[in-house]
Every structure is written in C-alpha cells, then in structure tokens.
C-alpha cells in the first residue's frame, strides 16, 4: 500500500476511534456486506437471496431456500432495495464493515395512526428547514392532503424521514431519501441546529459524517472550525492536513472524469489551479504527470499544425496545392485533443526525409478523412477522397430522389469510392445536417423540430450539449421522455441540471448537472398529445421518438452505440415498450415508475440483449406487484437487469439514484448483432430486429383494438453460424436481410437460410454503395451502417 494510502487509512481509523469512543456508535447491522457485480459496480448493504421482487421478508431471508428457486440477489442499504440476477455476482468484497455515523434528530413522530399505503404524484414538496422538517403535499383517493415530515436519522447514505404529529389525523409514514439529494447548505443548517457547538466530540461526529460521504471540503471546514474554537484539542492539525489530501484526491478524480468526457480546457484550468499546499507526493506526482501530458499533447498539436503547413507548401504541383488548401485549413483549424489521433501516421513520419511532401500531406489528409489506421501516402487518392466526401455530404443532405441518383453516380465514378472507404469517411465526418440558427437557446441548449413523414407532422425536441462540445467527437446520449405531470424541459433539467437564471428569469449560465459532468448529450422529446395522461402504445408515439432521435443523429455527435432511453411515469411506460420493441437501438433503458401493460408482457424476451435499470417506489400503488411477473422473468433468465425500489417512497422522479445511474451507463455499450435472437412482434411497426426486417405479418394487434382474446405474438428469429452462414425465421409477406461487416465477411461466400429455404442468390451479395448511403441517410447511424441487403418476397 502506498504511503499516502496508509496515511488516509490511519486517519479514517483515528476518526472512528474518536467518534466511537465519544458516542458509542453501533456498527452496521449484522449481515451488511459489499459485493462487486460482473459489470464492475459495487453494492453495499444486507445481501439476501429471493425468488421474486415481491417475496415476503421471511421468503427472502430463508437460508434453507432452494438455490434453484432463489436465483435473485436483493441488497438492502436502508435507502432502497436493489435486485440483480444472482449469476451477475462477481465476488463478495472482503472488507471490515464501516461503522456508520447515525445522527439522531428529535422529532414529534406520529405513532399509532393510519399508515400510508400508497403515495401518488406530489402536489408540492417544500425544502427542509434547519430543524429537518418540511411539508409534503400529495393527491389521495379522498383528495389532497399535506403531511408534515421530519428527518429523524441522518447518515452519509440516507435520511430517514417520518411523518410528524399534526393538528388533524395521525399518519404513520417512514420514507428514505438519499443524503446526496438534500442541498449541501440544508445539510449544514440541520447539523448546526442538531449538534452542540460547545462540545468538540459532538462536532467530530459531524466531521466523520462528512468524511463517510466523501464531502471532504465540508469535513475540512468543520475540522478547521473545531481547531479554531478548541485550540487545546490535541492532534487535529495533522488530521486537517490529511483531510486536505483527501480533498485533493477528490479533485484529481474529478479531473480524470472531465478528461474522459473530453472537457480538455476545463481539465487544463483545474490542473493549473490544483492546490499543491499540504498535498501528498503521490497525488502531486499524478497531477504533474497529467499536466505534463497535456503540455506535450498541446505542443504536439502545434507542431503537427506547423509541419502540415510546411508539407502542403512544399508540394511542387500548383494544382494539387490549390486542391488541398481547403482541407489543410480545415485540419489546422479543427485539430484538437479529440482529433490528434487521426494524424498519428503523419506525426510519426513528417521528419522522414525519404518521404516527399506529397506523401506526407497525403498521410495527414487521408488520416483525417478515414482514420489513422487507413492513412495512405498517395496524394491523388487523398484528392479523390476529398471529392468523395463532398459528394457524400451532399447526398446525405439532399431531400430529392432524382438529385440523389445523380450524386450517387458521381460518387461511384471517383477513385477510392469503395464501400469500405465511404463507411470510414462517414464515421469521421462531422454530423451532415446543420443546426438551424433559430434553434440556439444559448449555453449549448437547442430547440428543434424533426420533420415528420406522415400526417402527424413535425416533432419538437430539446437538446442540451455538454461543455466543450466538439462535433468530431461521438458522445453518449440520453433520450428522455417526460411523464404526464412534467415537461420535456423538466426532463432536461433532471439529467443535465437546471438552467442558471437571473431575477427576471433570463438564462445567464450553463447547466451543471450530472450529464454535463459526464459529457452526455441530453435529448428531451415532446412526444405526447395535449392532455395525454396514458401511454397509448401507438404508431404516432413510436414515430415521434425514432424521428427525433434520427434527426438528432444527423445534427449532433451522437454515439449511436451509447444511446440510453429513459422516461418518467407514462414516459417510463413508453421507455419500457420502446426498449422491447426496438432492442437493437439501445445501450440500455431506464424506466422510472413504469407499468408493464399491453404488449410488454408479450415482448419480454426481446430485451435479452438490452440492459435494463428500473427505478420505483415501494408505495407507488401496486405497481411492483403488477410488474413482478415480467421483472421476475428478466431476473430469473439472467438478463442484464437492475431493479431499484426506494423504501417508503411513491410516485416520484427519484433524482436520488442519478449518481448510480451514471455509473451504470458508463459501463454499458451497445454491442454488435448477437449470435442469435428470438423476438416477438404484434404491431406492424415492430418489424425490425438487428438485421431482420419483415413487412406484412399475419394477425397484427393494434393498440386501439386491445385486447384481442386469443391473439399471440409472431416470432422473429435470427442466428449467425460459423463459415459466414446466417439463418432466419420471419413469417412475413416480405423479408429484408440487412448485412454489415460486423455480421458477415464480404470477401467470402455468404450462405443464408430463410424459413428453412436456402437462398442461392446470397452467394452473389456484395457491398452496395447505394445501400450504405441510404441506410445512413434514413437511420442516421454513422457508426454501424449496413453495406448490403437482400429482399426476399
């Protein structure tokens, strides 16, 4: 263990000794453990086995339960219950349980009254005052009520909130909130009121409370105040220095997070202002190394720019110099930390005297256009690829069919216009569609309208870009659907943070929420009809979501392998339905307070390859019981599913879970087509799964005709075998088989069997430029386009 780590560990132990000695704190409850899942997440709490999400406590805790009937793990951390498949467990982490600081607050708690059986949408929730009290207004079956609540226990993980005695009838209600969801200043005021300022031992409890929550700045400020007020207290100066070191390491972790999010200007500023005073050598060394790397990278960028100008200027042919001048200007202007890797071959060889200026310039241009691994030394090829790129961009922007035909012919006539090269070009271009000037809402926020193709018209959506957005970079993206009681703007605020406004309500600063920290594009779709209070499972709703996503992919640097679908309330219902209806599109789906209705129980097998993360409240009616059949199938079938149920909570947004959600999203990426899949379909528009598309399925079941007794879903199956062989079953009038390089090897014969019949024509399949360009133009996926298709009647 490094010296610094030992010091920090000793400091933790010292504070534990001080506080336990003074307060006699109890350790974590027996059975509290820490586990690591196979995706790397760490869960902490009491770990138990269960066979279902609504089993009784006795069923869950039974140590003699049949392992085959208890294939689910549930982890209770006193804030929420988290359910995961048992086979997703990687290991139990062998650590001594930490003794949690529990700060008790006296409140006049209601006892012996009626209990809260269900909590519907809130009508207003006040902020906690300095005594840890607030008023919670909610709608009930007998009308609106206001419940006075008070925090009775506070730990670094959760606040226990109970209902208090009021002038009317008693209501007994115990709910839990994540401490991280309570504003920092509110926490400080509550602690200042609850803890005596005259006893240093009491204040040390507050220090350790902050320490366990990794609130190092607050812990340091509290300890500094103790030192100031109690100068005779021995041994605290050294601990204050160690707290500063912990805070410095927290800053370093933030720098690393922002570095991974591509926020390089911010990282440079943070490194420049890093507090070096009383910071341990190990941390300072890491900071120096990262600072040196940024300096080297910036110096390399400047050097590459200079050498590229020299190489281009040294080209003897005047016409060639003129032809490449625009792309040289583009590269010099747009070269950055995000794109310097494209010019690695040029950077390695610009001082090689055996290469001509033409060859060096070509390495830079082709590397910029196709990526470093495809850089070439032939300048004529580089010049031709410039023409290819220009024609491809025009094609992707052109709305008229006859004009696209002309552009396609011009592309095919150019040297280097192979399907592979064009696919690489498309992956490395900036988004082909421009952002309308009138859409700009300042500070990276936009309001846009995606052009509809049916009688439903255009669809409005909002976008928030992360700090230092670079169109050359591909960003993970959150696609959010609001519920009946919130708006698209509020969904944007939930994920990206509220806009900073002045007293008149004018926006004066950027959002600073978690999507901004982690470098996510956030898209909120205005997908509902006016006065819509239920999800309708309709074509219009599907069209709204997919049209807006594809429009955004054409305008922004969306990483289509990291698109996460989410929604609240009926937006959560829609998220659940879309995840199952279009499983090939998502890196993961996050339904909040959703219900499994209509098609969801029939489509549950479709999400075998889609990670799901459900967030719900224990008191949100009977949703968990109604959803249990489907949720238990996911868990027992070992699907990548996480279900979180907050204790004592009802129908809420659950911002408490946002940190764990970003941890989960950061570990998931959409993979290529699975080796095999079986999906169910009942609606005509649920007709596309990875590489199989069907039209004209028998016996469709439309949502307006639901239910249809006796109706059964139609299965669509696909499988990839060895030796470039595919087999499929699709009971439709016409089937399209889409092929790409992550599914087949086009250099070898391709064998395809559909519904038990071998298709001999498949042996002649070759990549088709028109298929590639049309697929990118219509779906907007620049990272996984298809290269060929086979239509079978």
N, C-alpha and C positions, 0 to 999 in steps of 0.2 A: 504494500500500500504506500503511495507517495506520502511524503512528509506532510504536505498540505492537507491531504485527506485524513490523515491521522489526527491532525490538529482540530479539524472540523468535527470529527467523530468525538474527540475528547470534549469539545465544547458542548456538544449535544448531551453527552453523559453528565457533564458538570451541571448543566441547567436542570437535567432530570433529577439529579441528586438534590439540588437546592429546592426545587419546587415540591418534589415528593416529600422531602423532609419537613417542609413547612405546611403542606396541605394534606398529606396522607392520601394522595390520589390513587384510585384503583387502576389496575392495568386494563387493557382491552378485554372484553368478555371472553370466556373460555371458548376455544374453537375458532377465534379470529385468525385468519391466515392471509397470505398473499400468494396469488397464483399468476403464472405467466401463460398466456394463450399462444397458440401456434403462430398467430399473426404478429406477436410481439407485445400486445397490450398486457398491462399488469392490472389485476383487480384485487381489491383488498376488502376483507370482511369475513363474516361467518360463512363458510363454504359447506353446502349440503347437496345431497342428491334428490332428484324428484323425477316423476314420470310425466308431469304436466304443469302448465303455468298457473292452474287454479287448484292444485292439490292443497289439502289442509296442512297445517303445521305438523301434525302428527305423521302424515304421509311423507312429508319432506324429510323429517328428522329420523325416520326409522332406519337404524343402522343395519337391520337384517333384510332390508328390501332387496328383492330380486334385481341384480345388476342389469338384466335384460329389460326390466321394466322401469329402470331409473337411469335413462340414458341422457339426462339433462342435469347440468350443474346450475345451482342458484347461489349467488353471492349477495349477502345482505350486509350492507355497510351502515345501516341505521338511517340512511337517507333514501335508499332505493334498493330494490331487488333487481339483480341483473341475471338473466337467463342466457346460457350458451350451451351448445351441444357438448357433452362430456368428452367426446373424442377430439374436440378442439383444444383440450388442455395440453399444454406442453410440459409444465412442471410446477410443483409446489416450491416456492422460494423459501429456503431455509434461513429465515431471519427471526430474531427475537422480536416479539410483538412490542411496538412502541406504546408507552403509557400516555394515553391521550389526555390532554388538558380539557377538563369539562368545567366550564364556568357556569354556575347556577345563578339564575336571576329570580328573585322573588316576584311572583305574580299572584293575583287573586283568582286562581284557576277554578273554572266551573267543574263541579263534580256531581255525579248522581242525576244528571239531567238527560234529555234526549240526545242520542248520538246522531252524527251526520252520516247518513248512508250513501249520499251521492252529492257531488259538487258540480254544478253546471257552469256555463260560461260566466265569468265575473262581470259585474256591472261597474266595478271600480275598486282599486286596491290602493290604500294610502301608503305612504312611506313610513317606516318605523320611526318613532320618536326616540329621544335619548333614553327613555325607560324601556325600550324594546317593545312598544305597543303600537298597534295600528288598527284600522277598521277595514274589514273585508266585506264588500257588498256583492251579493250574488242573487241569481234568479232561482227560485224553487217552484215546485208544483203549486204551492199556495201563495205565490207572489214573491216580490223581492224582500230580502232581509239583509241586515247589517250585523256582522259578528265582530265583536271586539276581541282581538288576539294579542297575545304577549309571548315573547321569547322566554322560555323557562330554562333552556340549556343551550350553551353555545360551545361548539368545538371547531377545530380548523376545517372540518369537512361539512358539518351540517349545523343548522339551528333548529332546535325543537320548538315548535310554535303551537301553543294551546289556546283554546277559547277561554275567555275570562267571564267572571260574573257580570251580568249587566242588569239593567232595570226591568227587563222582560224575562221571558222563559229561559231556563238554563239550556245551553247547547254544549255538549262534550265533543271536542274535536282536537285531535292530535295530528299535526301535519309537519313535514320536514322540508326545509329549504337548504339549498347549497349555500354555505357561508360565502362562497365566491360571488354569489348573485346579489349580495347585500352591498350597497355602496361603501367604499372604504371609509369615508367620513362618518357614515352612520355607525359602522362598527366601532370606530374610535369613540364616538359620543356615548354609545351604550356602555362600553368598557369603562370610560371615565366616570360614568354615573354609578355603575355597579361595583367597582373595585375601589377600596380605600386608597387615597393618595398618600396617606401618612405611614403606611407600612411597606417597607421595601420588599418584603417577602410576597405581599399581595401583588405588587407591581411586577415582580419577576415572573409571576404566573402569566401575566399579560405578555411579557417578552416571549415566553415559551409558546404561548398560544400563537403568536405571530410567526414564530420560528417553524412550528409544525406546518403552518400553511404556506411556508416559503415566502412570507411577506417580510423580507429582510430589511427593507427600508423602514417599515413601521417598527419592527423589533429593535433596530438600531436607535431610532429616535426615542423609543420608550426607555431603552437602557441608558442612553445619554442623559435623559431626564432623571433617572434614578441616581446616576453618578453625580449629577449636579445638586440634587436635593439631599443626598446622603453621602457626603464626601468621606465619611468614616467607614463606609462599607468597603471591605477589602476584596481585592481580586477581580473587580469588574472591568477595569481598564483593558486588561488582556482579552476579556471576552468581547468587549466592544470592538477591538481590532479584528477579532475573528469573525464577528458579525459583518464587518465591512468587507472582509474577504468573501463571505458567503454572498453578499450583495453583488460584489464584483463578478463572481462566477455566474450569478443570475443574469447580469448584463451581458456576459460573454455568451450565454445560451441564447439570449435574445438576438445578439449579433449573428450567431450561426443560423437562427431561424430566418432572419431577414436576408441573409446571404442566399439561403436555399430558395427564397421567394423572389430572387432577382432584384432586390432593392439595394443596389450597389452604392448609390450616392448616400443613402442613409447609413449603410454599413461603414462607409469611409468616414462619415461625420462621427459616428459612435466610437470608432476606433481612435479617431483623433482626440476625442474628449474623454477617453476612458480614464477613470480615476486610478492613478498609479499609487497614490499615497496609501501605505499600510496594506497593500495588496500582495498576496503571497507570490513567490517566484514562479511557481508552476503556472498560475493564471497569467501573470505578466508575460511569461515566455510564449504562451499560446497567443496572446494578443499581439506580441511583437511578430510572431511568425505570420499571423493573418494579415497584419499591416504590411509586412514585407512582401507578402504575396500580392496584395492589391497594388502596391507600388510597382512591383515587377510586371504585373499584368497591364497596368496603365502605361508603363514605359514601353512594353511590347506593342501595345495598340498604336502608340505614337510612332514607334519605329517601323511597324508594318505600313502605316499610312505613308510615311516618308519614302520607304523603299518602293512601294507600289507606284507612287507618283514618278519616281526615277525610272522604274522599269517601263512604264507606259510612255514616258517622254523619250526613252531611248529606242523605241520602235522606229525602224527606218522607213517603213511604208506609210506615207501620209494618209492614205485612205483608211488603213487599219487603225491608225491613231485616232482619226476622226470618228470611226465607228465605235470604238471602245471608250471614247471620252465620257459619255453619259454614265456608263456602268462604273467606271473608275471613280467618278464624282460621287455616285451613289454609295459605293463601298467605303470611300474615305469618310463620307458624312455619317453613315449608319453603323460603322464598325464600333463595337462596344464589348463589354464583358459578356454579353449574351451571344455574340456572333463571332468572336475572335477564333473560336474553334473551327470555323469553316475555312479559315486561311492558314491552318497549321502546315500543309504542304508548302505553301509559299513562304511562310515564316522560316521553315527549315532549310529552304533552298535559295532564298533571294541573294545570298552571298556566294553561291556556287558559280564560279567563272565558266564552267563548262556548259552552262545553260544560257541561251540567248534571251534578250529582253522579251521577245515574243513568247518564248516558252514560260518564262517566269510570270508574265502578265496573264497568260492562259491559265496557269495554276491558280492564280488568285480569282480570276473570273469564274472558272468552272467550279472551283471550290465554293465560291459564294452562291452560285446558282444550284448546284447539285449536292453540296455537302463535301467535306474533306475527303471522305473515302472514295469519291467519284471524280476527284480533280484530275485534269488532263493537261498535257503540255502543248496540244495542237491549237494554235490561235484561230485557224479557220473554223474549227469545231466550236470554240468559245463564241466567235462572232455569230455562227449559225444558231447557237443556243439562245443568244440574245433575241434573235428574231422569233424563235420558237416561243420563248417566254411571253413576248409581246402579243403574239397571236393567241396563245392560250388564255392570257388575261382578257383579251377582247372576247373570246369565245365564252368564258365564264360569266361575263357581264352582259352578253347580248341576249335580249328577250325574243328576237325574231328568228324563227326556224330557218328561213332561207338564207339569212346572213350567217348563221352558224354553219350551214353547209359550205358556204364559200370559205369561211375561216378554217374549217376542218381540212378542206382540200389544200389550203395554203400551208397548214402545219405539216401535212403529210409530205409535201414537196421539199421540205427543208432537211438538210443533213442533220443527223443526231436526234431526229424526232422519233426515236423509238418509244414504245410504251413505258419501258423502264425509266428512260431519261425524263419523259414528261411527268411521270409519277413523282420522281425526285424533285423536279422543278416545282411542282405543285406543293409538295411538302415544305419547300423552303421559301416560297413567296410570302409576301405579306397578304393578309386577307384581301380577296379580289374586289369586294364591294366597298365603296366609300361610306363614311358616316355622314349623314346629312348635317349641314351646319346648324340647322334649326333644332336638331336633336340635343345639342350640347346644353346640359344643365349646370356646367361648371364642376370643377374638382373631380373629374373622372366620372360624373353621372350623366346618363343619357336617357331620353325618352324617344322610343322608336315605334314604327308601325310596320309590321311584316305583311307584305302583300299576299292576301288570300287568293285562292284559285277557285273558290266556289261562291255560292250565294251568301255565305256567311261574312264576306267582306274581309277587310284587313283586321289585324290583331295587334293591339298595343302591348308593349313590354318595356320594362325599365332595366337599365344596366348600371352597375357600379364597377368600375375598373379598379384594380389595386394600385397602390403607389408605384410610380416609375414604370407604368405600363409601357411595354415595348411590343409593337406588332410582330416583330420577328420571333418572339418567344411564344410558346404554347402554354397556356395557363390552365390549371384545374378550375373547374367551373361548377357553381351551384345553381341549379334551376329550381326556383321556389314558386310554389302555388299557394296563394292565400286562402283562408277559410271564409266562411260566411260572415264572420264577425271581425275580420281585419282586412286590410287592403294590401295591394302589391307593394306600396311604399313601406308599409309596416314590415312586410317580409324582408325587404331590402335592409331596413333598419335592424331587424333581428340578427341577420347574418353579418352585415358589414358595419353596423353601428349607426347611431342616429347622426343626422347632419348637424353641424355646428351652426347655430343661428344667432343673430343679434336680437335686441329687444323688440325690433319691429318684425321679426320673423324672417328676415332675409338670410339666405345661406352665406356664411362667411368663412367656412373652413371645411376641410375634407372629413369624411367618416374615419373612425379609428377603431372599428370593431375587429372581430377575430378574422373575418375574411380578408381584411386589409393586412393584418399582421402576417397571415399565412400565404398571401399572394394569390387569392382566388378571385376570378371574375364572378360576380353575383348577378343573376338574371331573375327578375320577378315578372311573371306573366299576368296580364289582365285577362283571365281566361273565362270568367263567369258571365252569365247573362244578368241583367239588372234584377235585383230582388231574388237572387237564386240562393236557396238555403239547403239544397241537397245536390250531391254529385249525381249526374244523370247517366253516366256511362255511355255517352253519345259520341257520334262521329264529329260533331262540332267541337267538343272538348278535346278530343284527340287531335283534331286538325289544328286547334289553337296552340297546343303545346308543341307539336312537332314543327309547325310552320315557324313559330318564333325561335325555336332552337336552331333550325336550319338557317334562318335569316341571320341570327347572331353569329353562327359559324362562318358565314360569308363576310362578316364585317369586323370580327374581333378574333384575337389569337386564342381561340378555344382549343384546349387539348381534348379532343374527342375520345381519348382513352381514359379521361378523368372527369367525366360529367356525372355529377351526383344529383339525383332528383329528390325533392323533398317538398313537404307541404303540411299545413296545419288544418285540423278539422276536416271539412269536406275536401280541402286541398290535400290532406293526408289520405283520404279515401281515393282521390284521383291518383296520387303517387303510388299507392298500393296497386291499383288497377293498371296503370301505365307500366310499372315495373314488370308485371306478369304478362302484359300484352305485347311489350316490345323489349324482351330481355336482352337482346343483342346490343342495346344502345347505351347501357349504364355501367359505370364503375361501381355504383351502389345506389340504394334508395333508402330514404329516411322518412317514413310516415310518422307524423305526430298525431296522437289521439284519433287514430283511424278505426274504421269498422270494416269487417270482412262481409261484404254483401254481394248479391247478384253473381257476377262472373268470377269473383275472387275465389270462392271455394272450389270452382270447377277448373281454375287455371293454376292451382298452387304448384304443380310440378314444373311449370315454366321457369321458375326462378332458381332452379338447381344451381345455375352458374352466375347468379346475381347476388352479391352480398346485401343483406337487409339489416336495418337498425331501427327498431320500433321504440318509440317513447310514449309512455302512457301514465295515467294517474290511477292510483288504487281506488279512488272514489269517483271515477268518471262513469257513473251509471253501472251497467253490467257489460261494458264493452269487452273487458278481458275475458269474461265467461263466454260471450258470443264469439270472440275471436279465437278462443282456445283450440278448437278443433283444427283450424288451419295452422296456427302457430306451433302446436304440438307436432304436427306433421313435419314442418320445417326442421324443428329441433331433433326429432327422432330420426329423421332421414339424414341428419348431419349436414344440412345446408349451412352455409356461412350466415348465420342469423344471430343477432343480439337483440334481446327484448329487455327494456328497462321500465320498471314500474315504480314510480315515486310514491313513498308512503304518505298516506293521508291527503293526497292531492287529487284534484278533479280535472276539469277540462281547462287546461292552461297551455301557454306557449312552451314552458319548460326551458327557459334560457339557461337554467342550472346545468344542463347537460352539454352545453356548447363546447367546452374545452375537451371533453372526452370524444365528442363527435369529430372535431378536427383531428384528434389523434387517430381515430378510426379511419377517417377519409385519407389521411396521409399514408396509410398502409395498403390502400386498395387502388388497383389499376385494372381497367378492362383488358382482358386478355383476348387472344385471337379466337377463332371458332373452336368450340370444344370438340373433343374426339367424337362424341356422339351426344345427341339431344333428342328428347321427346317433348313436344309442346302441344297444348290443347288450344283449339280455336272454336268460337261460336258466332262471332260477329264478322261480317265481310271484311272489315278493315283491320282485323287482327290476322293478317295473312302473310307476314314476313318474319322469318326466324333465321338469323345469321346469314345463310347463303341459299335458303329455300323461300320462294315466293309463290303463292298459289292464288288463283283467281277462279271464282265460281265454285265455292264449297257448297255441298248439299245441306239443306236444312238449317240455314242461318237463323239465329235467335236475336232479334232486335230488342234493345232495351225498353222501347215503348210497349212491346208485347210481353214483357216479363211478368210472371213466369209462364213458361210453356211446359206443362206437365209431360214428362217422358223425354224431353229434349236432352240430348247428350252431346258433349263436345266431340269434335273431329280431331284425330291425332295427326300431327306432322312430325316425321322422324327423319333425322339425318345422321349419317355416320361416315367417318373418314377411316379408311383401311390403309394398310401398307401398300407399297407399289403403286402409288398415285391413283388409288381407287376410291370412289365415293358411291354410297348407296343412299337412297331416299325413298320415303313413302309419303305421298301427298295426294289425298283424294279430292282433287280439284279438277275443273274443266281444263285449265291451262296451268302449267308449272314453269317457272323460270328458275334456272340454276345459275347462281352468280359465282364466279371464280376469281380468286385473287392469289397473289404469291404466298400468302400465309395459309392457304388451303391446298394448293396443288403446285407441282413443279411443271412449268410450261415447256421446259426443254425435254420432257419425257412424255410418252403416250399417256393420255388420261382415260381412265375407264370409269363409266358412270352407269349405275343401275337405278332405274326409277320404277317403283311399284313392281319389282321383280323382273322388269324387262330391261335388258342391256341396250344401251343407246350407242350404236356403232358410230354415229356422227361425232360423238365426243372425242374420238381419236384425232380428229382434224382441228380441234379447238386451238386457236392461237390468240395471243393478246390483241385486243382491238382498240385503237386509239379513240374511236367514237364512243365505245362503251365506257372507257375510262373518263373521258371528258363529260359525258352526260351524267355519269354517276356522281362525279364531284359537283357538277352544276346543280343537280337536283337534291342530293342529300347533304352537301356541304361538308362532308367528311374528307379532309385533305390528307389524313394520316393513314386511313385504311380504305382506299378506293378499290373497286373491282376492276379487273382488266379484261374480262370476257364474260359472256353469258350464253346460256343455251335455253331456248324456249321450246317446250315440248307440249303439243296440244293433247 
